[in-house]
Amino acid sequence: MNRRHGMESKLGVGGGTVSLEAQNNLDRAEDLCRRRKPEKALPFLLKAMEDGNNLDAFALENAEAKGREGLKQLLGATCFDDGSKEVGKFYSILETRPYMRVLQAQVRLYFEASQFGKSSDTMIEMLRLCPGDNMAQRTWHGSMLLSAGRTAEALSFVKQWLAHNRRQTPPRGGTIFQTPSSDCLSSEHEQALLKRGDGSMLHTAALACFRLWGDCPVARQYLRLAACANPVILTKILAKLDKPRSLNNNPRGFNSPEEAQDYLWLTQNLWMDPVVWEWANNDMDAKKALLKSCSNVNCNVVEQSVTQFKRLCCMQGTVQAVYCTQECQKSHWKTHKPTCKQQKQLKDMPIPDGAHMASADFANGMSFINWA
């Protein structure tokens, strides 16, 4: 959670370990950087760094070492040791949040520098400290392990989070890696994943299985489940669309196009390997989830290749109408017009005055509800 909106917005950064003056200087520096005025931001950043606890202001390598030492002084010399009362509860201890943000920033920095092994190891440490994954590292970790060439670990990781009978968080956030099996999923497990399987993790599982064992039944099973869970991912891969230029910072739902964009930003290069792409493109069972039928009820022609039909309507709404030809779109317009109009009205609907969005934050035995 952004430090400006959660519990830290009321109790102070790091639960009050950072002075208000240092917080304000850092906020001003960040705002100026967003407005592309780094030269004006520098004086405020230097002032923010005068508070040694203000880890968000420091260079990442220095901040990690400084933060670790600061937490040992504040929480005790054993706070990073397995078995301590702190390990497993980082982030829910408010004072640890600046340190966790430093690690999260390192994950991104290492990834963009193609240091995938370092990025993976940093996430493993984050999940050791906070297995519940308050900072959503599990959505990146499978992709990072694949990029680092640690394929068996990637499959072990996602399988632990995708376990249909899981009643609690996997130990160490799924980073106690086990030798994966090439056995297919049970019918019960498959049905559970069809209902609530994470599309990004399922794609990672499919790719990992193919890398480990080639075109095998379990690889095809995961690919089919992945295509059903979030068809946007595989559709863009098979259509050979350009990799997204950045992450999507918009609000998102489960298995949404926004989640698909983030996964593709991280992992699409791996799927575009010619051998991998040919394998996915030749799996007709998976492609059935991607091929669309013409929305004209008097036609119902089905695509022969992914994204064959180019006539689309209501792309910004929750309903998509897809047509094989312009003639089908025109003849169906009278039927589709009310739905299309309704979708446009919903999209353009202004937010009522006084409307609020609630978010919750929990730390140090307290709860905080924010109305924005």
Contacts in CASP RR format, 6 or more apart in sequence:
PFRMAT RR
TARGET T0000
AUTHOR 0000-0000-0000
METHOD contacts of the structure
MODEL  1
MNRRHGMESKLGVGGGTVSLEAQNNLDRAEDLCRRRKPEKALPFLLKAME
DGNNLDAFALENAEAKGREGLKQLLGATCFDDGSKEVGKFYSILETRPYM
RVLQAQVRLYFEASQFGKSSDTMIEMLRLCPGDNMAQRTWHGSMLLSAGR
TAEALSFVKQWLAHNRRQTPPRGGTIFQTPSSDCLSSEHEQALLKRGDGS
MLHTAALACFRLWGDCPVARQYLRLAACANPVILTKILAKLDKPRSLNNN
PRGFNSPEEAQDYLWLTQNLWMDPVVWEWANNDMDAKKALLKSCSNVNCN
VVEQSVTQFKRLCCMQGTVQAVYCTQECQKSHWKTHKPTCKQQKQLKDMP
IPDGAHMASADFANGMSFINWA
1 134 0 8 1.000
1 359 0 8 1.000
1 361 0 8 1.000
3 9 0 8 1.000
3 13 0 8 1.000
3 14 0 8 1.000
3 56 0 8 1.000
3 97 0 8 1.000
3 98 0 8 1.000
3 101 0 8 1.000
4 27 0 8 1.000
5 359 0 8 1.000
5 370 0 8 1.000
5 372 0 8 1.000
6 359 0 8 1.000
6 361 0 8 1.000
6 368 0 8 1.000
6 370 0 8 1.000
7 15 0 8 1.000
7 94 0 8 1.000
7 361 0 8 1.000
7 362 0 8 1.000
7 363 0 8 1.000
7 366 0 8 1.000
7 368 0 8 1.000
8 14 0 8 1.000
8 15 0 8 1.000
8 94 0 8 1.000
8 97 0 8 1.000
9 370 0 8 1.000
10 368 0 8 1.000
11 94 0 8 1.000
12 18 0 8 1.000
12 20 0 8 1.000
12 23 0 8 1.000
13 23 0 8 1.000
13 54 0 8 1.000
13 56 0 8 1.000
13 97 0 8 1.000
13 98 0 8 1.000
14 53 0 8 1.000
14 94 0 8 1.000
14 95 0 8 1.000
14 96 0 8 1.000
14 97 0 8 1.000
14 98 0 8 1.000
15 94 0 8 1.000
15 95 0 8 1.000
15 97 0 8 1.000
15 364 0 8 1.000
17 53 0 8 1.000
17 74 0 8 1.000
17 95 0 8 1.000
17 98 0 8 1.000
18 51 0 8 1.000
18 53 0 8 1.000
18 54 0 8 1.000
18 98 0 8 1.000
19 51 0 8 1.000
19 54 0 8 1.000
21 47 0 8 1.000
21 51 0 8 1.000
22 47 0 8 1.000
22 48 0 8 1.000
22 50 0 8 1.000
22 51 0 8 1.000
22 53 0 8 1.000
22 54 0 8 1.000
22 57 0 8 1.000
23 48 0 8 1.000
23 54 0 8 1.000
25 44 0 8 1.000
25 45 0 8 1.000
25 47 0 8 1.000
25 48 0 8 1.000
26 44 0 8 1.000
26 45 0 8 1.000
26 48 0 8 1.000
26 54 0 8 1.000
26 56 0 8 1.000
26 57 0 8 1.000
28 41 0 8 1.000
28 44 0 8 1.000
29 41 0 8 1.000
29 42 0 8 1.000
29 44 0 8 1.000
29 45 0 8 1.000
29 48 0 8 1.000
29 57 0 8 1.000
30 41 0 8 1.000
32 38 0 8 1.000
32 40 0 8 1.000
32 41 0 8 1.000
32 44 0 8 1.000
33 41 0 8 1.000
45 57 0 8 1.000
48 54 0 8 1.000
48 57 0 8 1.000
49 57 0 8 1.000
49 58 0 8 1.000
51 57 0 8 1.000
52 58 0 8 1.000
52 66 0 8 1.000
53 70 0 8 1.000
53 98 0 8 1.000
54 98 0 8 1.000
55 63 0 8 1.000
55 66 0 8 1.000
55 67 0 8 1.000
55 98 0 8 1.000
55 99 0 8 1.000
55 101 0 8 1.000
55 102 0 8 1.000
56 63 0 8 1.000
56 98 0 8 1.000
56 101 0 8 1.000
56 102 0 8 1.000
57 63 0 8 1.000
58 66 0 8 1.000
58 102 0 8 1.000
60 102 0 8 1.000
60 105 0 8 1.000
60 106 0 8 1.000
60 109 0 8 1.000
63 102 0 8 1.000
64 99 0 8 1.000
64 102 0 8 1.000
64 103 0 8 1.000
64 106 0 8 1.000
67 98 0 8 1.000
67 99 0 8 1.000
67 102 0 8 1.000
68 80 0 8 1.000
68 99 0 8 1.000
71 79 0 8 1.000
71 80 0 8 1.000
71 95 0 8 1.000
71 96 0 8 1.000
71 99 0 8 1.000
72 79 0 8 1.000
72 80 0 8 1.000
74 95 0 8 1.000
75 86 0 8 1.000
75 93 0 8 1.000
75 95 0 8 1.000
75 96 0 8 1.000
78 84 0 8 1.000
79 86 0 8 1.000
79 87 0 8 1.000
80 86 0 8 1.000
80 87 0 8 1.000
80 129 0 8 1.000
81 87 0 8 1.000
82 128 0 8 1.000
86 93 0 8 1.000
86 96 0 8 1.000
87 128 0 8 1.000
87 129 0 8 1.000
88 128 0 8 1.000
88 129 0 8 1.000
88 130 0 8 1.000
88 131 0 8 1.000
88 132 0 8 1.000
89 130 0 8 1.000
90 96 0 8 1.000
90 99 0 8 1.000
90 100 0 8 1.000
90 129 0 8 1.000
90 130 0 8 1.000
91 97 0 8 1.000
91 100 0 8 1.000
91 129 0 8 1.000
91 130 0 8 1.000
91 134 0 8 1.000
91 135 0 8 1.000
91 363 0 8 1.000
92 130 0 8 1.000
92 134 0 8 1.000
92 362 0 8 1.000
92 363 0 8 1.000
92 364 0 8 1.000
92 365 0 8 1.000
93 363 0 8 1.000
93 364 0 8 1.000
94 363 0 8 1.000
94 364 0 8 1.000
96 129 0 8 1.000
97 363 0 8 1.000
100 126 0 8 1.000
100 129 0 8 1.000
100 130 0 8 1.000
100 135 0 8 1.000
103 122 0 8 1.000
103 125 0 8 1.000
103 126 0 8 1.000
104 126 0 8 1.000
104 135 0 8 1.000
104 137 0 8 1.000
106 118 0 8 1.000
106 119 0 8 1.000
106 122 0 8 1.000
107 119 0 8 1.000
107 122 0 8 1.000
107 123 0 8 1.000
107 126 0 8 1.000
107 137 0 8 1.000
107 140 0 8 1.000
107 144 0 8 1.000
108 119 0 8 1.000
110 116 0 8 1.000
110 117 0 8 1.000
110 118 0 8 1.000
110 119 0 8 1.000
110 122 0 8 1.000
111 119 0 8 1.000
111 140 0 8 1.000
111 144 0 8 1.000
111 147 0 8 1.000
111 266 0 8 1.000
116 144 0 8 1.000
116 147 0 8 1.000
116 148 0 8 1.000
116 149 0 8 1.000
117 144 0 8 1.000
117 148 0 8 1.000
117 150 0 8 1.000
119 144 0 8 1.000
119 148 0 8 1.000
120 141 0 8 1.000
120 144 0 8 1.000
120 145 0 8 1.000
120 148 0 8 1.000
120 150 0 8 1.000
123 137 0 8 1.000
123 140 0 8 1.000
123 141 0 8 1.000
123 144 0 8 1.000
124 141 0 8 1.000
124 172 0 8 1.000
124 175 0 8 1.000
126 133 0 8 1.000
126 135 0 8 1.000
126 137 0 8 1.000
127 133 0 8 1.000
127 137 0 8 1.000
127 138 0 8 1.000
127 141 0 8 1.000
127 172 0 8 1.000
127 173 0 8 1.000
127 174 0 8 1.000
127 175 0 8 1.000
128 172 0 8 1.000
128 173 0 8 1.000
128 175 0 8 1.000
131 169 0 8 1.000
131 170 0 8 1.000
131 171 0 8 1.000
131 172 0 8 1.000
131 173 0 8 1.000
131 174 0 8 1.000
132 169 0 8 1.000
132 173 0 8 1.000
133 169 0 8 1.000
133 173 0 8 1.000
138 157 0 8 1.000
138 161 0 8 1.000
138 173 0 8 1.000
138 174 0 8 1.000
138 201 0 8 1.000
139 200 0 8 1.000
139 259 0 8 1.000
139 262 0 8 1.000
139 263 0 8 1.000
140 266 0 8 1.000
141 154 0 8 1.000
141 157 0 8 1.000
141 175 0 8 1.000
142 154 0 8 1.000
142 157 0 8 1.000
142 158 0 8 1.000
142 201 0 8 1.000
142 204 0 8 1.000
143 154 0 8 1.000
143 200 0 8 1.000
143 204 0 8 1.000
143 263 0 8 1.000
143 266 0 8 1.000
143 267 0 8 1.000
143 270 0 8 1.000
144 266 0 8 1.000
145 151 0 8 1.000
145 153 0 8 1.000
145 154 0 8 1.000
145 157 0 8 1.000
146 154 0 8 1.000
146 204 0 8 1.000
146 207 0 8 1.000
146 208 0 8 1.000
146 211 0 8 1.000
146 267 0 8 1.000
146 270 0 8 1.000
147 266 0 8 1.000
147 267 0 8 1.000
147 270 0 8 1.000
151 208 0 8 1.000
151 211 0 8 1.000
151 212 0 8 1.000
152 177 0 8 1.000
152 179 0 8 1.000
152 180 0 8 1.000
152 208 0 8 1.000
152 212 0 8 1.000
153 177 0 8 1.000
154 204 0 8 1.000
154 208 0 8 1.000
155 180 0 8 1.000
155 204 0 8 1.000
155 205 0 8 1.000
155 208 0 8 1.000
155 209 0 8 1.000
155 212 0 8 1.000
156 174 0 8 1.000
156 177 0 8 1.000
156 178 0 8 1.000
156 179 0 8 1.000
156 180 0 8 1.000
157 174 0 8 1.000
157 175 0 8 1.000
157 177 0 8 1.000
158 201 0 8 1.000
158 202 0 8 1.000
158 204 0 8 1.000
158 205 0 8 1.000
158 208 0 8 1.000
159 180 0 8 1.000
159 205 0 8 1.000
160 166 0 8 1.000
160 170 0 8 1.000
160 173 0 8 1.000
160 174 0 8 1.000
161 170 0 8 1.000
161 173 0 8 1.000
161 174 0 8 1.000
161 198 0 8 1.000
161 201 0 8 1.000
162 193 0 8 1.000
162 197 0 8 1.000
162 198 0 8 1.000
162 201 0 8 1.000
162 202 0 8 1.000
162 205 0 8 1.000
163 170 0 8 1.000
164 188 0 8 1.000
164 189 0 8 1.000
164 192 0 8 1.000
164 193 0 8 1.000
170 176 0 8 1.000
180 208 0 8 1.000
180 212 0 8 1.000
182 209 0 8 1.000
182 212 0 8 1.000
182 213 0 8 1.000
182 216 0 8 1.000
182 218 0 8 1.000
183 218 0 8 1.000
184 217 0 8 1.000
184 218 0 8 1.000
184 221 0 8 1.000
185 193 0 8 1.000
185 218 0 8 1.000
185 221 0 8 1.000
185 222 0 8 1.000
190 221 0 8 1.000
190 225 0 8 1.000
193 202 0 8 1.000
193 225 0 8 1.000
193 229 0 8 1.000
194 225 0 8 1.000
194 228 0 8 1.000
194 229 0 8 1.000
196 254 0 8 1.000
197 225 0 8 1.000
197 229 0 8 1.000
197 255 0 8 1.000
198 229 0 8 1.000
198 254 0 8 1.000
198 255 0 8 1.000
199 226 0 8 1.000
199 229 0 8 1.000
199 230 0 8 1.000
199 233 0 8 1.000
199 255 0 8 1.000
199 259 0 8 1.000
199 263 0 8 1.000
200 230 0 8 1.000
200 233 0 8 1.000
200 259 0 8 1.000
200 260 0 8 1.000
200 262 0 8 1.000
200 263 0 8 1.000
202 222 0 8 1.000
202 225 0 8 1.000
202 226 0 8 1.000
202 229 0 8 1.000
202 230 0 8 1.000
203 222 0 8 1.000
203 223 0 8 1.000
203 226 0 8 1.000
203 230 0 8 1.000
203 233 0 8 1.000
203 234 0 8 1.000
203 263 0 8 1.000
203 267 0 8 1.000
203 271 0 8 1.000
204 267 0 8 1.000
205 222 0 8 1.000
205 226 0 8 1.000
206 219 0 8 1.000
206 222 0 8 1.000
206 223 0 8 1.000
206 225 0 8 1.000
206 226 0 8 1.000
206 280 0 8 1.000
207 267 0 8 1.000
207 270 0 8 1.000
207 271 0 8 1.000
207 276 0 8 1.000
209 216 0 8 1.000
209 218 0 8 1.000
209 219 0 8 1.000
209 222 0 8 1.000
210 216 0 8 1.000
210 219 0 8 1.000
210 223 0 8 1.000
210 276 0 8 1.000
210 279 0 8 1.000
213 219 0 8 1.000
214 279 0 8 1.000
215 279 0 8 1.000
219 279 0 8 1.000
220 283 0 8 1.000
220 285 0 8 1.000
220 286 0 8 1.000
223 234 0 8 1.000
223 280 0 8 1.000
223 283 0 8 1.000
223 286 0 8 1.000
224 283 0 8 1.000
224 285 0 8 1.000
224 286 0 8 1.000
224 289 0 8 1.000
226 233 0 8 1.000
226 234 0 8 1.000
226 286 0 8 1.000
227 234 0 8 1.000
227 286 0 8 1.000
227 287 0 8 1.000
227 289 0 8 1.000
227 290 0 8 1.000
228 289 0 8 1.000
229 255 0 8 1.000
230 255 0 8 1.000
230 256 0 8 1.000
230 259 0 8 1.000
230 260 0 8 1.000
230 263 0 8 1.000
231 289 0 8 1.000
231 290 0 8 1.000
232 257 0 8 1.000
232 260 0 8 1.000
233 260 0 8 1.000
233 263 0 8 1.000
233 264 0 8 1.000
234 280 0 8 1.000
234 286 0 8 1.000
234 289 0 8 1.000
234 290 0 8 1.000
235 290 0 8 1.000
235 306 0 8 1.000
235 307 0 8 1.000
236 260 0 8 1.000
236 264 0 8 1.000
236 268 0 8 1.000
237 264 0 8 1.000
237 268 0 8 1.000
237 271 0 8 1.000
237 272 0 8 1.000
237 277 0 8 1.000
237 280 0 8 1.000
238 277 0 8 1.000
238 280 0 8 1.000
238 281 0 8 1.000
238 287 0 8 1.000
238 290 0 8 1.000
238 306 0 8 1.000
239 306 0 8 1.000
239 307 0 8 1.000
240 272 0 8 1.000
240 277 0 8 1.000
243 264 0 8 1.000
243 265 0 8 1.000
243 268 0 8 1.000
243 269 0 8 1.000
244 261 0 8 1.000
244 262 0 8 1.000
244 264 0 8 1.000
244 265 0 8 1.000
244 268 0 8 1.000
245 265 0 8 1.000
246 265 0 8 1.000
247 261 0 8 1.000
247 262 0 8 1.000
247 265 0 8 1.000
248 257 0 8 1.000
248 258 0 8 1.000
248 261 0 8 1.000
248 262 0 8 1.000
250 258 0 8 1.000
251 258 0 8 1.000
252 258 0 8 1.000
252 259 0 8 1.000
253 259 0 8 1.000
270 276 0 8 1.000
271 277 0 8 1.000
271 280 0 8 1.000
280 286 0 8 1.000
281 287 0 8 1.000
287 306 0 8 1.000
290 306 0 8 1.000
291 302 0 8 1.000
291 303 0 8 1.000
291 304 0 8 1.000
291 305 0 8 1.000
291 306 0 8 1.000
292 302 0 8 1.000
292 303 0 8 1.000
292 309 0 8 1.000
292 322 0 8 1.000
293 300 0 8 1.000
293 301 0 8 1.000
293 302 0 8 1.000
293 303 0 8 1.000
293 322 0 8 1.000
294 300 0 8 1.000
294 301 0 8 1.000
294 302 0 8 1.000
294 309 0 8 1.000
294 322 0 8 1.000
294 323 0 8 1.000
294 324 0 8 1.000
294 328 0 8 1.000
295 313 0 8 1.000
295 321 0 8 1.000
295 322 0 8 1.000
295 323 0 8 1.000
295 328 0 8 1.000
295 332 0 8 1.000
295 336 0 8 1.000
296 323 0 8 1.000
296 324 0 8 1.000
296 328 0 8 1.000
296 329 0 8 1.000
296 331 0 8 1.000
296 332 0 8 1.000
297 332 0 8 1.000
297 335 0 8 1.000
298 331 0 8 1.000
298 332 0 8 1.000
299 324 0 8 1.000
299 328 0 8 1.000
301 324 0 8 1.000
303 309 0 8 1.000
303 324 0 8 1.000
308 324 0 8 1.000
309 322 0 8 1.000
309 323 0 8 1.000
309 324 0 8 1.000
311 322 0 8 1.000
311 323 0 8 1.000
311 324 0 8 1.000
311 325 0 8 1.000
311 326 0 8 1.000
311 328 0 8 1.000
311 329 0 8 1.000
312 320 0 8 1.000
312 321 0 8 1.000
312 322 0 8 1.000
312 323 0 8 1.000
313 320 0 8 1.000
313 321 0 8 1.000
313 322 0 8 1.000
313 323 0 8 1.000
313 329 0 8 1.000
313 336 0 8 1.000
313 340 0 8 1.000
314 320 0 8 1.000
314 321 0 8 1.000
314 339 0 8 1.000
314 340 0 8 1.000
314 343 0 8 1.000
316 343 0 8 1.000
316 347 0 8 1.000
317 343 0 8 1.000
317 346 0 8 1.000
317 347 0 8 1.000
318 343 0 8 1.000
319 339 0 8 1.000
319 343 0 8 1.000
321 329 0 8 1.000
321 332 0 8 1.000
321 336 0 8 1.000
321 339 0 8 1.000
321 340 0 8 1.000
323 329 0 8 1.000
323 332 0 8 1.000
356 371 0 8 1.000
356 372 0 8 1.000
357 371 0 8 1.000
357 372 0 8 1.000
358 369 0 8 1.000
358 370 0 8 1.000
358 371 0 8 1.000
358 372 0 8 1.000
359 369 0 8 1.000
359 370 0 8 1.000
359 372 0 8 1.000
360 367 0 8 1.000
360 368 0 8 1.000
360 369 0 8 1.000
360 370 0 8 1.000
361 367 0 8 1.000
361 368 0 8 1.000
361 370 0 8 1.000
362 368 0 8 1.000
END
